[in-house]
């Protein structure tokens, strides 16, 4: 009897194969159960014909034959229903067969543990020039994860021209040997053994030019992973023939293009590639991009033999295959260079026959139009696939992650997470620029084992690329609800399992696979160092020989911190110096000797560790074996730099320290912060090695320093301009925020948040440029403001946070205004400044936080950050929510106010519970944090006071009595004719010390503090 189809939509995506026999989740958006029935019947050997979702005689005969041969009961032979699908799927799964078409994203994220290896371990450092792309699979089916590396050839005719890889050989073909893939097989001791010999390439010209995609899948059906390398070539954009390695019975992988590709010499610029069963016939096909508006598909016949055809008219740089519309077949998600040339970022839907036609556009992110990679996963576990894209600016400047939520009805929502942001105004000349940290791949794994799948990053640039820890080994932590938090690689709570380079040293290699969060000393490099020197003590030292740095120098990859410097010796013939530093690392504190030498012929600032002379590195003599060179002050092999280190040094963890020291910005920071230099010496050195880069590359400019035995003198004030160190903590124009620290040598601190209104819409923002949108870097900023000057005169250290975020210090969001990304990151600025000052603030004998106007509101929004310190004092100037003012604000509503809320309060701190007024400075809010020492200034007639005046007055008087301190002038006009000019913001105007009944504001503040 012919069966009829019930068109009840059944969720049968890759994420829902394990169907519950009692209940099947159904969805209503274009789900086609007959497609799945046909696919499973064909997998089981019943001829249901082409998998197209159309019910016909062949499908009917196939399902009838299935029931006859399996002796299962068909509850209702008149229809194909949920019971039929469950029967088919159960039988297929018992036979180990797939129930949905294979997709590459599912395969590459199916590993049991996510391991992050070094960027260029062992032989790969020499074998490849750059682009060390790796993949992690069990290649020999022994239950252990292995690594495959590919990369870029080392040309003999390098001549860098143009803007990208097409000009690396002067516009000509790059010449030289082309290396093949590097296979590291894991042994039972977790060492990784180089077995590249198992990949056999007998072509007349073997190897790869610039391998861009490692496409791993079982192409020939023997249950062993195979490898297709999409190679777009170096030196031009015309491409080169690809490489196709199929597994063999003898345990090797043989390059099989000539025997298994219908056109083995076919070449295109295939920057993007993906694998999946696009025609739903049960095997794995390949889709490649090229610069023309064309997709190339290699269609598998089931044995690994591929026939080439054109399967779409998309121009893309990155693609992935997945069922995006819920009809069972694999669609193609694509992205590229949105600035021009590429098809708009979107989805090309599969017509059921492996052709990608009808297009769906996806949300974009302005000013981040380079999209080199994307991937798919059901991040919110709602049964459909969400999209994650790697984004960058022009010429790959900066990097960020866009998360696109599939809403299930054909529409999509988007959020964006900037990871690395270049300074405003930076213009790159080449893709190989210092702000290129692009994410080359994603992996989806529950990294921190909290039950939610996180988004792990692969990429970040080379060993010496600045900001690499922001990408390489970092991830977006899934917070639930499709919200994420960025966890950098050097975060102590980073849970990524890192494989040390020492484990790639061959059989018997030593090392441990660890995550930062498992290591008391911080990360795998510190753990390796701790293991290597275990049982030994560092050489003792005296602080008398050192000057303590006001702002320690952090080495981002290793996690080491330089806290002091001393014993400088400058060479008399070349531009070089050696000096000692105090380092905190791996739970130890010790002295190390550094040798710094500038090579003008290469414009290279060389930083070396001295391992075999002077203090060495902690005085650990066993490290001397890793010295490979001399330096200006020493003869023989006593020192080592990152560029000349033996790979075996990774067993000590010092490879990370050397990598940190090799970055130019760290080298310059060492010079800028070196207290032993005179200003004349410092200027001379910086002029020689690139002092014009200081403002961009370092975090501190020392203006005037007086020191006694390494500590600032109490008789002098040191003034420093510091910068935020987080890429999130930027002014509205995108530049790192500046803050000013004035030190007196005491242990008392006053932290002041400047006021300055806010931008409640785009027009107001534009009117505030540039005064309130850029960092204030001028020396001595606000040092003569009445309250700041007064606290300095009383011996307090003062930190001034200039206002440049236009968001009341609460924002963590962006808006696009006139085509430019505008940052509202006040919360991130305050958090980063407090983090940098925390060592001083946490030990202060008296700690006062103050703010005026918008700065006073900032005290409320950041009360949780202030609460980390014991017994803080709060000086709240000219913004206070008495109960009447709060009641009025709670009543504000309507379209205009909704627009203001969306603009200003788009991403408030969590403790505000989406109620913006709840975090303004007020008694109920400060009581939440146990703040008892509060002095607020809220004068009658303040232009921001709202409500009934009598109710305001009564509430203010109640709050004054509650705290026992504060100021609220009731009759200002009678006191001074210019009262209206100074009623708001008394800390920064000339009425700070104006005589009032009961004492001036200045006198009242010190009575409160004393």
N, C-alpha and C positions, 0 to 999 in steps of 0.2 A: 504494500500500500504506500502511495506517495506520501511523504511527510510534508507538513506545512511548518513554517518558521514562525515562532513567537519572537517579535522584535523587542524583547526586553533587553535593555543594555546591560552587559555584564562586564565588570572590570576584570580584564585578563591581561594586565600589563606585566612586565617582568617582575615588578615588585609584589605582585599578588598571585604568584603561581601556586603557593601553598594554600589551596582553597579549603576552607572548613566544610566538611561534609554536611553539617547541619545548617549552615547559613552562607550564602554567597552575596557579597557586596555588589550592588548594582548602581550604575550611573546612567544618566540620561543623555550624554553628549556623544552622539555618533559612534556608539559602541556596537560592533557587529559580531554576534556570537557565531554566525555561520562561517566567518573567516577563520576563527579559531578551530572550529570543528574540522574544516577542510585541512588546515595546517597539521593538526594532530593526526587525522586519518592518514595523510600522506606519510608522516613520520613513522606510523605504525605499519606501513606497507599496503594500506588500502588505497586504491586509486580513486581519489576524489577529484582529480583533474587540477586545473590551475586554481591557485588560491586567490579568489577574487571577491569573496563575500556574496556571490550569487548562488542561490540554490538551484541545482539542476539534476538531471538523471544520474550523472556519474557520482555526485555527492550522495544522492539518495541510495544508490546501489552500494556505495562504500560503507555507509553507516549501517545498512542492513546486514552486510557481510560481517561487519565488526561484531554485531550482537550474536549472529549465528556462531561465529568461531570462538567467542569468549564465554558463551553460555551465560551472559549477564541478562538480567531482566530489563526490558524496556517498559517503564511504567505507563507510557502512553505512546503507542506506535504512530499516532496520528500527527505528532508534532516533534520538533527538536526543541528540547527545553533544558533547563538548568541541570536536571538529572542526567541527561545525555552528555552534557559537557563534563560533568563531574566524573562520569564513567570513563570517558575518553582520557581525561587528564590523569586520573589515577593509574590507568593502565600504562600510559606513556611514562609517567614518573617512575613507576616500578621497573620499567625497562631502561631507565636512565636516558630517556629521550626528552628533547626540548618540547615545550608546549606553546612557545611564542618564538618568533624569528629572533635569531642571534643579533645582538647589538654590541659594538665595541666598548661603549661606556660601561655597560654592565660587566663585561669581561675584565676590563682593567681595574675595576673597583671591587672585584670578588675575592681579593687576597685576604688572608686571615689576619695579617698584621701589616701596618704601613711602616716601612723602613725608609729612612732618608739617608742616602749615602753621601760621601764627599763629592764635590763637583768634578774633580779630575783625579781619581785615585790611581796609584801605581803607574802603569805604562801609558794610561790615557793622557797624562799630562804632556808627554812628549809626542804621542801619536796624533793628537788633534790640536789644531790651532785655537779654536774656540767652539762654542755651541756644543758642549758636552751633554748631549741628550741621553737620558737613561730611562730604562723601563725595568720593572720589577715583576718577574713571573717565575714559576717553577718550570724551567725549561726541560729538565730531564726526569720529571715526574717522580722525584724521590721524597716529596713532601716538604722540601726546603726551598725558600724563595731565593732566586738568583738575580743577577743584574746583567743587563745588556747595555752597552754604551756605544753611541755613534757620535760623529762630530765632523769638523771641517778640516780639509787637507791643509798641510803647511806648504804654500806655494814657494817656488824658487824665484818668482818674479814679482814680489809684492811691490805695488806702487799705488798708494791710496789716493784716489781721486773721487769726485762726486760725493754723494750723500749716503750711499748704502753699499751693500755687499757687491753690487754689480761693478763698482769701480775699484775694487781692492787690488786689481792687477793692471791698473792703468787703462781699463776699458778693453783689455785683451783677455784671451783665455788664460786662466791660471795654469801654470806648468808645474810638474813634479809628480811624485808618487801619491796615489790616493789610498788612504788606509781603509781597511775593512772594519767590521764591527768587533767590539771587544766583549767577550763573554766571561763573566765571573760566576763560577758555580760554587755554591755554599757547601761546606763539608759539615760533618757532625759536630765539630768544635766551633762552628759559627765563623770560621775563616772563609774568605772568598778567594778562590783559586782561578787564576787566569787560564781559561781553556779556549782562547780565541782560535786555536788550531782546529777546533771542531767545526768552524764555519769555513767552508771550502769554496773558493771562487777561482775557477779556471778560465775565465774569460781572458781574451788577449790583453785587455786593459781592465784589470780588476779594481775593486774598491769604490769609494764614494768621494764625491767632491764636496758637497755641503748637505749632509743628511739632515733633513728637517723633520721627518716623521718616522717613528718606529712603529709600524702597524703590526701588532702581534695577534695571531689567531691560529686556529687549527684549520689551515686551508685545504690540506689533503686528506683529512678525515681519519688520521691515525691516532688521535687523542694526544698528540704532542704539539706544543706551540711552534708555529712557523713565523717567519719574519719577512715582511715587505718593507723596504726602505724607500720612502719618497725623498728623492734627491733633487733639489732644484738648482744645484750647482753654484759655484762661486766665480766671480769675474764677469758675469753677464746675467741677464734675466731670460735666457733662452732655454734653460733647463739642461738636463743630461738624462741618459737612460737610467731607469731605476734599478733596484736590486731585489731579487726574489729568492729567499732561502727556504727550501723545503726540507723537512726532517727525513732522515734515511734510516733504514733498518740497522745500520751499523753504529748509530748514535751520533752521526754527524748531521750537519745541515748543508745542503749542496745548492749553490747558486743555479737556479733552474729557469732563468728567463728564456734561454734559447729553446728549451723543450716544453715549457708550460705557459708561456705568454704568446698570444697570437701575433704580437708585434713587439719583439724583444728590443728593438732599437728606438721605440717610441719615446720621445722626450718632450716634456713640458716644464714650466716653472710651477711645480706642484708644492706650493707652500703649505697647503692644507690637505689632509687625508683622513678617511674614516673607513671602518670596516663594519659590515653588517649584512644580514640576509635580506637584501633589498627587494628580491623577487619572491621571497617566502617559499623557496624550494628546498630549504633545509641545509644549505651550505653557506659559506661565508664569501661575500663579494667585497670589492674595494671601490671606493669613490675618491677621486682626486680633483683638486681645483687647478686652475691655471689663470693667467692674466687675461685671457680672452673670456668672453661671456659664454663659457662652456664648462660643463662637468664631464669628466672622463670616468666611465665605469668599466671595471674589469669583472666580467660575469663568470662565476665559477660553475664548472659542470659537475661538481661533486668530488672530483679527484684531485683538485688543485690546478687543473688546466683552466686558463682564463682567456676569454674572448673580449676584445675591446669594443666599446660603443659609446656614443655620446648619449647622455641621459638627462641633460638639463642645460639651461642657458644662464646659470648663475656665475658671477664673477666674485670670487671670495678668496680669503687668505686662511680661514679656519672654518671647519665644518664638523658636525657630529650627527649621528643617525639615532633616531628614537621615535617612538609613536607619540606624536604631539597632539593629534586630533582624536585619538582613541578609536580608530577604525581597524587597528590590528597591524597594519603595515608600518614600515619605518619611513618617517619623513626626514627631511634634511634641514637642520638649523645651520645658518651660515652668517659669517661676518667678515669684515675686511677693513679697508681703509675708507672710512666714511667721508674723508676730505675730498675724495674724488676717485673715480675709476671703478671701485667695487660696487656690487649691487647693494641696495639698502639692507642693513642688518635685518634678518627675518627668517621665515620658515618657508621652504619649498615643499609642498605636500606631494606625497607619493600617489600616483594614480593606480596603485595596486599591481603594476607590472614593472616596477623599478624605474619609472620615469618621474622626474621631479618637476612639477608644473606649477599649479596654482600657488600664488605667493601670499604670505601673511607678514606684514611689517611688525617689527618689535620696537619697544621704546629705546631711545638713544640717550646719551649723556653728552651735552654740549661741551666742547673743548677737550673731549677725551675720545677723539674719533678714530684712533688707531686700535683695531681690535684683532690681535694676533692669535687668540686662542679662545675656545669656549668648551663647555662640557655640560652634561645633563645629569640630573638626579632628582628624585622626589624628596625635596628637602623638608617639606611640611607634611609628609606622609598622608596626603589627601588622595592618592591614587593616580595623579598625573605627574608629568615630568616638568620640573622647573629648570631654568637656564642660568648658568653662571658664565660671565664673560670677563676676560682679561682686557683691560683698557689702558691706553696710553695717549699722550698728546702727539703732536707732529714730531716726526723722527724719533718716536718712542720716548719722549721726555715724560718722566713721571710714570707711575703705575697705580691702577686702582681696580676694584672688582665691582662689577654690576651684577646684582642678583635679580632675576626676572621671575616673578611668581606667575605660574600658569593658573588662572582663575577657573579653568575648567569649562568656560562657556565661550571660548574663542577669543577672550580678552586677556590682557596681561598687565601686571603691575610691576613697578621697578623701584629698586633702592640701590644706592651707590656708596661704596666705601673707598675713599682715597687712601692709598697705602704709602706712597712716596710722592711728594709734591715739590716741584722745582721752585726756586725763588721767582717771584713775579718779575717779568721782564726778561727772563732767561730765554735766549734763542740758540738752539743747537745748530751746528753746522754739519753734523753727520749722525747717522744712527748710533755709532759707537761713542756716544757722549756719556758724561759722568752721571747723568740722571736717568739713564736707561736701565731700569731694573725690571723689565717686563716679565710677566708671569707666562711661562711657556707651556704650562700644563696644570691641571687640577687633579686632585684625588679626593674621593669622598670616603671618609672613614670616621668612626667614632674615636677620635684621637684621645680624648680625655675620659673615655669609658663612662660617660654620664647618661648613655642611652640615646643621645642625639647625634646624628651624623654631621660632622664638621667638614669644612672646605679647606683642604690642605693645598699649599702652593708649591710648585716646582719652578725654579728659575731664579731670577734676581741678579744675573750678571756674573762676571768672573770673580776670582778669588779676591782681587783688590778693588772691586767695585764698591763705591760708597753706598751705604744704605742696604747692602745685600742682606743683612739679618732681618730686615723688614719683610723680605720675601722668602729667601731660601730657608726652608725648614719652619716657616711660620704658617699660621692658618687663621681662618675665621671660625671662632668658637660659636657653635649653634646655641643660641639662648632660648630657642623655642619661639613659635609664632613668626617664623621667618625673619628673626632679628639676629644679628651677629656682632661679635666683638673681636677685634684684631689682636692676636697673640703673637708678638714678634719672636724670632728664633732665640733671642738672648733673654727672653722673659724667664725668670726662675720657675714659673708655673707652666712653661711650655711642655706639653706631654708627647711631642713627636719623638719617636724612637730614632736616635741618631746612630749611624754606623761609623765608627772612627776609621780614619784612613789606615791605621795600623792593622786592621783586620784584612786589608787587601794585600798583605805582604807575603802571601803564599801559605803553604801548609805549616802549621805550628804558629801562625801569627797570633800575637797577643792583643788583647783589648776587650772592651765590654760594650755591648749595645745598650744604651741607656737613654732615658729621657731626663730633661732638666729637672723636672719635679721630683725625681727619685734621688737627686744628688744634692746633699747638703751644701756642697761647694758651688753649685750653680749650673754647670753644664758639662757636656762630655769632655771638653778640653781640660777643664779644671779637674775632672775626675781622672783623666789620663795622667795629668801632672801629679796628682795626689798619689796615684798608684805607683808612678815611676820613682818618686822620692820617698815612698813609704818607709818608715824606719830610720830616716835621716833627719837631722835638724838643720835649719838654716843658720847662717853665720850671724852672730849677734851684731847689733849696731847701736849707735847713739843718735838721738834726735838733735843733738847740738850741732851736728854737721849739716842739717837740712833746713830748708824753708818750707813751711806747710803751704800748700796751694789753697787759695780761697775757694776755688771751684775745681775739684779733682778732675783728672782726665780719664774718661771711661773708654776702655778698649772694647768695642761693641761685640765682636765675634767671640773672643776668649772670655769676656766677662771680667777681666782684670781691671783694677783701678790704680792709677798713679796718684798718690796723695801728697808727695813731697819731692823736692829736688835739691841737689847740693853737689859740691865738689866739682865745679865746672872747670875744665881746662880747654882753652881755645888754641887751635893749631896756629903756628906763626907763619906758615907758608901757603896753606890751602884753606879753603872755607870749610872748616870741620871743627867739631868739638866733641868731647866726651864728658859724661857726667853721670852721677848716680841718681837713682830714683828709688823711692819707697813704693813698693807694690803690695796691694792686698789682693790675694787670689787663692782659691782653693782652701779657704779657711786659714790661710797663713799670711803673715806680714813679714816682708824681707826686703833686702836691698838688691838692686840689679844695676849693672853698668851698661849704658847705651853709648854707642858711637854714631854720630850723625855727620854725614859728609855730603857736600853738594858737588855734582859732576856737571859743570856748565855745558860741556859738549853734548850731553844728552838731556839737558834740562831736567835732571833727576836728583831728587833729594833722597839719599839713601839712609835708612835707619837700620842699624844692626844691633843685635844683642851680643855683648861680649861674654863668651862662655868660658874662656880659658885664661883670663887675666883679671886683675883688680878684684872687684866684688863678685865677678861672674854673675850668675843668675841665682841669687840666694846663697851663693857659696857652695852650691851642690856640684862637687867636682865631677860626678859621673855624667854631667851634661856636656863637659868639654869635648867629648867624642863627636858631638854634632857640629862643632865649629868647622867651617869650610874655607874661611878667607881671613885676610888681614883687614885692617882699616888704617886710617891716617896715623894713628898713634902706636900701632903694634905691627910687628913683623910675625910672619908665620900664621898658622891656622888657629886663630883665637876667637873669631867672631863669625856671625852668620846673619844674612838677610833673607827675606822671603824668596827672592828670585834665585838664590844660590843654595837653598837648603836641600839636603838629602830627604827623599820622601820618608825615610825611616824615622825622621824626627817627630812624625805624627804620634809615635808611641809615647812621647813626653807631653803632648798637648801644646808644645811651643809653636807648632805650625800656625795655630790660631793667633797667638801673640804676634808672630812675625807678620802675618797677614794684616793685622790691625795696624802695626807700625808702618807698614808699606803704603798705607793710604796717605795721599798727599795732605788731606785735611788734618789728619792726626799729626803728621810731621810739622805742619805749620802751627798747630795748636801747642805743640811742645815748645816751639820757639816763642810764641806769643806769651805763654804763661810762665816762662822760665824766669824765676825771680832773681837769679844770679846775674842776668844781663843788665847792663845799663840801657837806658832808652836809646842812646846813640848806637850801641852795638846791635840792639834789636832792630832798629830801623835799617842799619846797613845790611844785616842778614836778610831781612824780609824783602828789601829792594832787590837783592840778588836772586832770591829764589821765588819771587812772585808775590810780593807784598800787596799788589793790587787785588789779590783774591781774598784778602783777609776778611773783609766784611761779609763775604758770602760763605766762607768755609769754616770759620772758627766761631766759638761761642763767647769769647770774652775779649774786650779791649781794656787794658789796664791804663787808667788815666794818671793816677798819682798814688804811689805806694811808699809808705815809710815803714820799715821793718826793723825789729830788734829780735835777734835770735829766731828769725823765722815767723814771728808774730807781729801783727800790726801794733804800733805804738798807740797808747791811749791819748797821747798828746797830738796826734795827727789823725786825719780821717782819710781812709782810702776810698776811692770812688771807682766803681767798675760798671761797665755796660755789659750786661749778660743777655743771652738769647735763649729762647725756649728750644729745647732739644727734641721735642716730639714733632713729627710731621703733621699732627693734628692741631697743634697749638700755634695757630697762625693768626695774624691780623686779617681784617676783611679783604685786603688786597692779595692775600696768599703768602706774604712774607713772614718769616719767624718773628714772633713778638719780642720786643726788647723789654728788659726791666733793669732797674738801677739799684745797686747795693752800695750803701755808704757805711763803712765799718769804722767803729771807734775803738775796738779792742775790748769792749765789755761783753757781758753775756746777757744783756737785755736787748730785746728786739721790738721794733715797731714796723708792721707791714701795712702799707697804705695802698688802697685801691682808688685810683683817680676816678672822678665823675666825668660826666659829659653827655648826658641825654641818651637817646637811642634813635634808631631808624625803624619806624613802624611800617614803612612801605618803600617801594623802589625809589620813588621821587625823593623822599626824605634821605635815603641813603646817598643818592647822587649829589644832594646838596651838601653832604658832609665830607666829600672828597676834597683834598687829601687829608685834612686836619685830623679826622677821627678814624681814618682807615689804614694808616701806615704806622710802622714802628717808630717810636721816638728814640733816636740814638744819640742826640746831642749830649755831650758831657754835662754832668751836674743837673740833669733834668729834675725840676721841682725841688732842688736842694734848698732854695730860698723861700719855698712856700712856708707860711708862718708855722704851721704845726710841725712840718718836717724839720725845719730849722730848729724849732724848740726842742724836739726830741733828741736831735743830734747834740745840742748844747747841754742836754741833761745826761749825755753819755750813752744814749741808746744807739745801737746799730739800726739803720733804717733801710727797708726795701720798698721801693716805689714801683708799682705796677701801672704803667701808663695804659690808658683806655684806648683800644684800637679795634674793638670787636663789635661795637654798636648794638649790643644785645643784653645789656645789664649783667654781663659776666655769667650768663646761664646757658648760652647756646652751644649746640654741637651739630650744626646743620649748614647747608649751603642754599643759595638761590642763584638763579641765572638772571642777570640784569644787563640789558643791552648786549647780550651775547657773551658776557663775561661771567665766570664763576665767582661769586662773592661769598666769603666765608664768615660765618657767625659762630665763632669758636671761643667765646669768652670763658666758658666752663673749662675747656681744655687748657687754656692759657693759665688760669689760676691753679689748676691741678698740677701742671708741669712746673710752675714756679715754686709752689709749695714743696713739690717733690725734690727739686734741686736744693732748696733751702732747709729741708727737713733735718739734716744732721745738726745744723745750728739751732733751729727752732725747738727741736725736741729736748735740747739741753739748756735752754734759756731759763734764767732765774725769774724773768718777767717777760711775758709775751703779750703784746697788744696788737690786735688787728683793727684797723680803722678804714673808713671809706666815706666819701662824700657823694651825695646824690645817687647817681647810678652805681658808684662804688659802694655806697651804703647798702643798696639793694643787692649788690654782689655778695656782701657778707651773709645775707640771708640765703641766697641760692647756693652758697658754698659752705654753709654751716657744718655739713657733715665732714668736710675736709678740715675745718678748723677744730672740730671736736676730737681729732686724733691726738691733739696736744693737751697736756694736763693744765687745767685751770687757766684758760686763755681769758684775756680782757678784750671786750668789744667796744670800740668807740664809733658809734653809728651817727653820722652827721647828715641831717636834713633828708631823711626818709624813714618814716616810722608809721606802721599801720596801727593807729589806735582803732578800737572796735568800730567806731563810726566810719572811719575811712575805709576799713575793710568791708563793712556791710555795703557801702555804696559800690565798691569795686565788684563785689560778688553779684551785683544786680545788672552789670553791664552785659548787653547782649545785642543781637541783631546782625545783619549781614556785614556792616562796616566793621563791627568789633570782631566778628568771626574772621574776617580777612586779616585784621591786625594780629589776632592770636596765631593764625597759620603762618604769618610772616615772622613774627618775633619769637613765638614760643613753640616752634616746630619740633623741638627735641629737648625738652627740659630734663633736668636731673630726675632720677627715678623717685626720690623722696618727696617730690612735689605732687605726685599722684595725678598728673595732668591738670592740676588746679594752680594756675600761675600765681594767684594772690597768696596761696598758702605758704609760699617760700619767701615772701617779702619779709623784711625785718619786723618782728612783732613779738609780743610776749609769749603767745601760745607756741609759736614756732621755736623760739630759743629755749623754751622750757623742755621741748622734746630732746634737746641735747644737753640739758643740765647746766646751761650757761647762767651763772649767777652774777658775774662782774660785767654788767652792761651799763654803758653811759650813752644815752641817746639824746640827740638834739633835734627837736621838732617844734618849731616856733609857730605861734598863731600868726596867720597871714601867709604862711608858706604857700606858694602857688600850686603845690601838688596836694595840699590838704583838701579833702572832700567831705561833704555832708553838713549836718547842722553844727554850727560853731559851738554851741553850748555842749552838745554831745561830744564833740571833739575834745573840748577843754576838760570835761569830767573824766573821759577815758584817759587822757594824757596824765592828769593828776593822779589817777589810780596807778598808772604804770610807773610814774616817778616815785610814788610811795613804795611800790613793790620792790624797786631796785635800790631805793635810797640815794640815788644819784641821777644826774641828768640836767638838761636845761630846756625850758620852754618859755620863751619871752612872750608875755601876754599883751604888753602895751608898747610895742616897738616904735610906733610913730611918735609917741611922747618922749621916747628916749633919744631918738636921733632922726633928723629930717630925711636922711637917706636910708631909712630902715628897709624900704622895699628892695634896695640894691644888695643888702647883705643878709637878709633874713634866711636865705637858702645858701648853705655852703660856708659855714663859719670857720671851718678848719683852714680853708684856703684863701680867705679874704682878710682885709686889714682889721676887721673887728674881732679877730681871734683874742686879742688882749684888751678889747674895749672895756672900760670899767662899768660894771653892772652892780645893782644892789645884790649883795650876797657874794660878790666877787666876779671877776671876769671869767670868761669861758676857760682861758688858760689856767687861772688859779683853781677853778673847780676841777679841771681834769687832774691836776697834780695832787689836789686834796683827795681825789678818788683813788689815784694810783698809790699814794703814799700812806 
